[in-house]
């Protein structure tokens, strides 16, 4: 299996080439491993990519004010969930095990 195939053709940087897909996969992982609901998990995934409240709102199909209130709810459920940094700056467990993450190929 080629390295490109093993990482979904993204060479481990799916958040750069297809942030929507990465966020969906990350949200599914967050939903399975935390007590966050689906919308909250999607908000966290886009926040990790550095999106603003309005940017997150466009992707999650809610208003920016709803995103702000969901941030408070998320903080109540899991105070560590909202790191708001790019995945390559985080040590996160990738939902697909790509290079550059804690479960991918190490440097």
mmCIF file of the C-alpha atoms, coordinates in Angstrom:
data_MODEL
# 
_entry.id   MODEL 
# 
loop_
_atom_site.group_PDB 
_atom_site.id 
_atom_site.type_symbol 
_atom_site.label_atom_id 
_atom_site.label_alt_id 
_atom_site.label_comp_id 
_atom_site.label_asym_id 
_atom_site.label_entity_id 
_atom_site.label_seq_id 
_atom_site.pdbx_PDB_ins_code 
_atom_site.Cartn_x 
_atom_site.Cartn_y 
_atom_site.Cartn_z 
_atom_site.occupancy 
_atom_site.B_iso_or_equiv 
_atom_site.pdbx_formal_charge 
_atom_site.auth_seq_id 
_atom_site.auth_comp_id 
_atom_site.auth_asym_id 
_atom_site.auth_atom_id 
_atom_site.pdbx_PDB_model_num 
ATOM 1   C CA . UNK A 1 1   ? 0.000   0.000  0.000  1.00 0.00 ? 1   UNK A CA 1 
ATOM 2   C CA . UNK A 1 2   ? 1.446   3.379  -0.963 1.00 0.00 ? 2   UNK A CA 1 
ATOM 3   C CA . UNK A 1 3   ? 1.922   6.088  1.655  1.00 0.00 ? 3   UNK A CA 1 
ATOM 4   C CA . UNK A 1 4   ? -0.454  8.303  -0.300 1.00 0.00 ? 4   UNK A CA 1 
ATOM 5   C CA . UNK A 1 5   ? -3.142  5.588  -0.225 1.00 0.00 ? 5   UNK A CA 1 
ATOM 6   C CA . UNK A 1 6   ? -2.602  4.869  3.461  1.00 0.00 ? 6   UNK A CA 1 
ATOM 7   C CA . UNK A 1 7   ? -3.272  8.517  4.347  1.00 0.00 ? 7   UNK A CA 1 
ATOM 8   C CA . UNK A 1 8   ? -6.271  8.943  2.090  1.00 0.00 ? 8   UNK A CA 1 
ATOM 9   C CA . UNK A 1 9   ? -4.238  10.716 -0.574 1.00 0.00 ? 9   UNK A CA 1 
ATOM 10  C CA . UNK A 1 10  ? -3.624  13.727 1.632  1.00 0.00 ? 10  UNK A CA 1 
ATOM 11  C CA . UNK A 1 11  ? -0.121  13.001 2.911  1.00 0.00 ? 11  UNK A CA 1 
ATOM 12  C CA . UNK A 1 12  ? -1.358  13.498 6.449  1.00 0.00 ? 12  UNK A CA 1 
ATOM 13  C CA . UNK A 1 13  ? -2.641  17.045 6.029  1.00 0.00 ? 13  UNK A CA 1 
ATOM 14  C CA . UNK A 1 14  ? -6.313  16.521 5.254  1.00 0.00 ? 14  UNK A CA 1 
ATOM 15  C CA . UNK A 1 15  ? -7.194  19.645 7.283  1.00 0.00 ? 15  UNK A CA 1 
ATOM 16  C CA . UNK A 1 16  ? -5.326  21.696 4.653  1.00 0.00 ? 16  UNK A CA 1 
ATOM 17  C CA . UNK A 1 17  ? -6.721  20.022 1.559  1.00 0.00 ? 17  UNK A CA 1 
ATOM 18  C CA . UNK A 1 18  ? -10.233 19.065 2.733  1.00 0.00 ? 18  UNK A CA 1 
ATOM 19  C CA . UNK A 1 19  ? -11.104 20.725 6.052  1.00 0.00 ? 19  UNK A CA 1 
ATOM 20  C CA . UNK A 1 20  ? -14.792 19.793 5.800  1.00 0.00 ? 20  UNK A CA 1 
ATOM 21  C CA . UNK A 1 21  ? -13.974 16.101 5.522  1.00 0.00 ? 21  UNK A CA 1 
ATOM 22  C CA . UNK A 1 22  ? -11.377 16.275 8.289  1.00 0.00 ? 22  UNK A CA 1 
ATOM 23  C CA . UNK A 1 23  ? -13.820 18.097 10.581 1.00 0.00 ? 23  UNK A CA 1 
ATOM 24  C CA . UNK A 1 24  ? -16.549 15.518 9.918  1.00 0.00 ? 24  UNK A CA 1 
ATOM 25  C CA . UNK A 1 25  ? -14.204 12.646 10.773 1.00 0.00 ? 25  UNK A CA 1 
ATOM 26  C CA . UNK A 1 26  ? -12.832 14.476 13.794 1.00 0.00 ? 26  UNK A CA 1 
ATOM 27  C CA . UNK A 1 27  ? -16.372 15.277 15.008 1.00 0.00 ? 27  UNK A CA 1 
ATOM 28  C CA . UNK A 1 28  ? -17.327 11.602 14.744 1.00 0.00 ? 28  UNK A CA 1 
ATOM 29  C CA . UNK A 1 29  ? -14.285 10.691 16.820 1.00 0.00 ? 29  UNK A CA 1 
ATOM 30  C CA . UNK A 1 30  ? -15.030 13.391 19.393 1.00 0.00 ? 30  UNK A CA 1 
ATOM 31  C CA . UNK A 1 31  ? -18.634 12.193 19.583 1.00 0.00 ? 31  UNK A CA 1 
ATOM 32  C CA . UNK A 1 32  ? -17.509 8.617  20.274 1.00 0.00 ? 32  UNK A CA 1 
ATOM 33  C CA . UNK A 1 33  ? -14.944 9.536  22.900 1.00 0.00 ? 33  UNK A CA 1 
ATOM 34  C CA . UNK A 1 34  ? -16.629 12.370 24.817 1.00 0.00 ? 34  UNK A CA 1 
ATOM 35  C CA . UNK A 1 35  ? -20.033 13.263 26.211 1.00 0.00 ? 35  UNK A CA 1 
ATOM 36  C CA . UNK A 1 36  ? -20.496 15.981 23.579 1.00 0.00 ? 36  UNK A CA 1 
ATOM 37  C CA . UNK A 1 37  ? -23.507 15.911 21.257 1.00 0.00 ? 37  UNK A CA 1 
ATOM 38  C CA . UNK A 1 38  ? -23.080 15.856 17.475 1.00 0.00 ? 38  UNK A CA 1 
ATOM 39  C CA . UNK A 1 39  ? -23.366 19.623 16.908 1.00 0.00 ? 39  UNK A CA 1 
ATOM 40  C CA . UNK A 1 40  ? -21.002 20.336 19.782 1.00 0.00 ? 40  UNK A CA 1 
ATOM 41  C CA . UNK A 1 41  ? -18.477 17.862 18.383 1.00 0.00 ? 41  UNK A CA 1 
ATOM 42  C CA . UNK A 1 42  ? -18.625 19.522 14.950 1.00 0.00 ? 42  UNK A CA 1 
ATOM 43  C CA . UNK A 1 43  ? -18.101 22.921 16.547 1.00 0.00 ? 43  UNK A CA 1 
ATOM 44  C CA . UNK A 1 44  ? -15.038 21.621 18.395 1.00 0.00 ? 44  UNK A CA 1 
ATOM 45  C CA . UNK A 1 45  ? -13.628 20.129 15.181 1.00 0.00 ? 45  UNK A CA 1 
ATOM 46  C CA . UNK A 1 46  ? -13.900 23.431 13.293 1.00 0.00 ? 46  UNK A CA 1 
ATOM 47  C CA . UNK A 1 47  ? -12.584 25.351 16.318 1.00 0.00 ? 47  UNK A CA 1 
ATOM 48  C CA . UNK A 1 48  ? -9.503  23.095 16.241 1.00 0.00 ? 48  UNK A CA 1 
ATOM 49  C CA . UNK A 1 49  ? -8.966  24.242 12.663 1.00 0.00 ? 49  UNK A CA 1 
ATOM 50  C CA . UNK A 1 50  ? -8.976  27.854 13.855 1.00 0.00 ? 50  UNK A CA 1 
ATOM 51  C CA . UNK A 1 51  ? -12.340 28.902 12.402 1.00 0.00 ? 51  UNK A CA 1 
ATOM 52  C CA . UNK A 1 52  ? -14.056 31.976 13.883 1.00 0.00 ? 52  UNK A CA 1 
ATOM 53  C CA . UNK A 1 53  ? -17.564 31.794 15.355 1.00 0.00 ? 53  UNK A CA 1 
ATOM 54  C CA . UNK A 1 54  ? -19.031 32.951 12.041 1.00 0.00 ? 54  UNK A CA 1 
ATOM 55  C CA . UNK A 1 55  ? -16.870 30.503 10.075 1.00 0.00 ? 55  UNK A CA 1 
ATOM 56  C CA . UNK A 1 56  ? -17.946 27.623 12.290 1.00 0.00 ? 56  UNK A CA 1 
ATOM 57  C CA . UNK A 1 57  ? -21.573 28.747 11.985 1.00 0.00 ? 57  UNK A CA 1 
ATOM 58  C CA . UNK A 1 58  ? -21.437 28.490 8.179  1.00 0.00 ? 58  UNK A CA 1 
ATOM 59  C CA . UNK A 1 59  ? -20.139 24.924 8.312  1.00 0.00 ? 59  UNK A CA 1 
ATOM 60  C CA . UNK A 1 60  ? -22.415 23.712 11.110 1.00 0.00 ? 60  UNK A CA 1 
ATOM 61  C CA . UNK A 1 61  ? -25.495 25.541 9.723  1.00 0.00 ? 61  UNK A CA 1 
ATOM 62  C CA . UNK A 1 62  ? -26.282 27.556 12.847 1.00 0.00 ? 62  UNK A CA 1 
ATOM 63  C CA . UNK A 1 63  ? -25.930 31.242 13.719 1.00 0.00 ? 63  UNK A CA 1 
ATOM 64  C CA . UNK A 1 64  ? -22.730 32.729 15.134 1.00 0.00 ? 64  UNK A CA 1 
ATOM 65  C CA . UNK A 1 65  ? -24.594 33.498 18.367 1.00 0.00 ? 65  UNK A CA 1 
ATOM 66  C CA . UNK A 1 66  ? -25.576 29.816 18.607 1.00 0.00 ? 66  UNK A CA 1 
ATOM 67  C CA . UNK A 1 67  ? -21.910 28.862 18.217 1.00 0.00 ? 67  UNK A CA 1 
ATOM 68  C CA . UNK A 1 68  ? -21.030 31.233 21.063 1.00 0.00 ? 68  UNK A CA 1 
ATOM 69  C CA . UNK A 1 69  ? -23.669 29.666 23.343 1.00 0.00 ? 69  UNK A CA 1 
ATOM 70  C CA . UNK A 1 70  ? -22.565 26.153 22.330 1.00 0.00 ? 70  UNK A CA 1 
ATOM 71  C CA . UNK A 1 71  ? -18.996 27.086 23.360 1.00 0.00 ? 71  UNK A CA 1 
ATOM 72  C CA . UNK A 1 72  ? -20.333 27.658 26.876 1.00 0.00 ? 72  UNK A CA 1 
ATOM 73  C CA . UNK A 1 73  ? -22.198 24.327 26.818 1.00 0.00 ? 73  UNK A CA 1 
ATOM 74  C CA . UNK A 1 74  ? -19.096 22.532 25.537 1.00 0.00 ? 74  UNK A CA 1 
ATOM 75  C CA . UNK A 1 75  ? -16.983 24.097 28.273 1.00 0.00 ? 75  UNK A CA 1 
ATOM 76  C CA . UNK A 1 76  ? -19.486 22.850 30.875 1.00 0.00 ? 76  UNK A CA 1 
ATOM 77  C CA . UNK A 1 77  ? -19.311 19.282 29.512 1.00 0.00 ? 77  UNK A CA 1 
ATOM 78  C CA . UNK A 1 78  ? -15.575 19.123 28.737 1.00 0.00 ? 78  UNK A CA 1 
ATOM 79  C CA . UNK A 1 79  ? -13.441 22.134 29.726 1.00 0.00 ? 79  UNK A CA 1 
ATOM 80  C CA . UNK A 1 80  ? -10.479 20.855 27.671 1.00 0.00 ? 80  UNK A CA 1 
ATOM 81  C CA . UNK A 1 81  ? -12.421 20.404 24.417 1.00 0.00 ? 81  UNK A CA 1 
ATOM 82  C CA . UNK A 1 82  ? -12.000 23.884 22.974 1.00 0.00 ? 82  UNK A CA 1 
ATOM 83  C CA . UNK A 1 83  ? -8.324  24.147 22.178 1.00 0.00 ? 83  UNK A CA 1 
ATOM 84  C CA . UNK A 1 84  ? -8.922  26.191 18.993 1.00 0.00 ? 84  UNK A CA 1 
ATOM 85  C CA . UNK A 1 85  ? -5.620  25.328 17.322 1.00 0.00 ? 85  UNK A CA 1 
ATOM 86  C CA . UNK A 1 86  ? -4.696  23.700 14.046 1.00 0.00 ? 86  UNK A CA 1 
ATOM 87  C CA . UNK A 1 87  ? -4.335  19.912 14.191 1.00 0.00 ? 87  UNK A CA 1 
ATOM 88  C CA . UNK A 1 88  ? -0.655  20.059 13.250 1.00 0.00 ? 88  UNK A CA 1 
ATOM 89  C CA . UNK A 1 89  ? -0.093  22.133 16.398 1.00 0.00 ? 89  UNK A CA 1 
ATOM 90  C CA . UNK A 1 90  ? -1.976  19.665 18.585 1.00 0.00 ? 90  UNK A CA 1 
ATOM 91  C CA . UNK A 1 91  ? -1.169  16.232 19.866 1.00 0.00 ? 91  UNK A CA 1 
ATOM 92  C CA . UNK A 1 92  ? -4.553  14.749 18.996 1.00 0.00 ? 92  UNK A CA 1 
ATOM 93  C CA . UNK A 1 93  ? -5.522  11.222 18.200 1.00 0.00 ? 93  UNK A CA 1 
ATOM 94  C CA . UNK A 1 94  ? -6.499  11.279 14.572 1.00 0.00 ? 94  UNK A CA 1 
ATOM 95  C CA . UNK A 1 95  ? -9.729  9.608  13.556 1.00 0.00 ? 95  UNK A CA 1 
ATOM 96  C CA . UNK A 1 96  ? -7.916  8.143  10.548 1.00 0.00 ? 96  UNK A CA 1 
ATOM 97  C CA . UNK A 1 97  ? -4.331  7.745  11.787 1.00 0.00 ? 97  UNK A CA 1 
ATOM 98  C CA . UNK A 1 98  ? -2.598  10.087 9.382  1.00 0.00 ? 98  UNK A CA 1 
ATOM 99  C CA . UNK A 1 99  ? 1.046   11.137 9.426  1.00 0.00 ? 99  UNK A CA 1 
ATOM 100 C CA . UNK A 1 100 ? 1.700   14.022 11.777 1.00 0.00 ? 100 UNK A CA 1 
ATOM 101 C CA . UNK A 1 101 ? -0.667  12.946 14.524 1.00 0.00 ? 101 UNK A CA 1 
ATOM 102 C CA . UNK A 1 102 ? -0.101  11.029 17.715 1.00 0.00 ? 102 UNK A CA 1 
ATOM 103 C CA . UNK A 1 103 ? -1.201  7.768  16.091 1.00 0.00 ? 103 UNK A CA 1 
ATOM 104 C CA . UNK A 1 104 ? 0.426   8.391  12.711 1.00 0.00 ? 104 UNK A CA 1 
ATOM 105 C CA . UNK A 1 105 ? 4.049   8.193  11.678 1.00 0.00 ? 105 UNK A CA 1 
ATOM 106 C CA . UNK A 1 106 ? 6.250   10.014 14.167 1.00 0.00 ? 106 UNK A CA 1 
ATOM 107 C CA . UNK A 1 107 ? 8.922   12.492 13.154 1.00 0.00 ? 107 UNK A CA 1 
# 
